[in-house]
Amino acid sequence: MFDLSPIHLILALGICLVIAGPKRLPELGKSLGRSMREFRSSLGGVDTTELPQTSTENVEHPSTPEA
């Protein structure tokens, strides 16, 4: 259906660079990635932004020396 060659990708990146500018292009990439991640999580019902819960039961705390 769509034939994407490296030339097409370079041309699209060049157009984005001309339109957005070199200073704003990383911001656009971050916001695009964030929106794609949120979209996927809303479809799957799983929130990937939360950190997994770790168990603190097995963690040994160093004892403080008594004076």
ChimeraX attribute file (.defattr): number of C-alpha atoms within 10 A of each C-alpha:
attribute: neighborCount
match mode: 1-to-1
recipient: residues
	/A:1	3
	/A:2	4
	/A:3	6
	/A:4	8
	/A:5	8
	/A:6	9
	/A:7	9
	/A:8	11
	/A:9	11
	/A:10	11
	/A:11	11
	/A:12	12
	/A:13	13
	/A:14	13
	/A:15	12
	/A:16	14
	/A:17	14
	/A:18	11
	/A:19	11
	/A:20	14
	/A:21	12
	/A:22	11
	/A:23	9
	/A:24	11
	/A:25	15
	/A:26	12
	/A:27	12
	/A:28	13
	/A:29	11
	/A:30	11
	/A:31	11
	/A:32	12
	/A:33	12
	/A:34	13
	/A:35	12
	/A:36	12
	/A:37	14
	/A:38	16
	/A:39	12
	/A:40	14
	/A:41	14
	/A:42	12
	/A:43	8
	/A:44	9
	/A:45	9
	/A:46	11
	/A:47	12
	/A:48	12
	/A:49	10
	/A:50	7
	/A:51	7
	/A:52	7
	/A:53	6
	/A:54	7
	/A:55	7
	/A:56	7
	/A:57	6
	/A:58	7
	/A:59	7
	/A:60	7
	/A:61	6
	/A:62	6
	/A:63	6
	/A:64	6
	/A:65	5
	/A:66	4
	/A:67	3
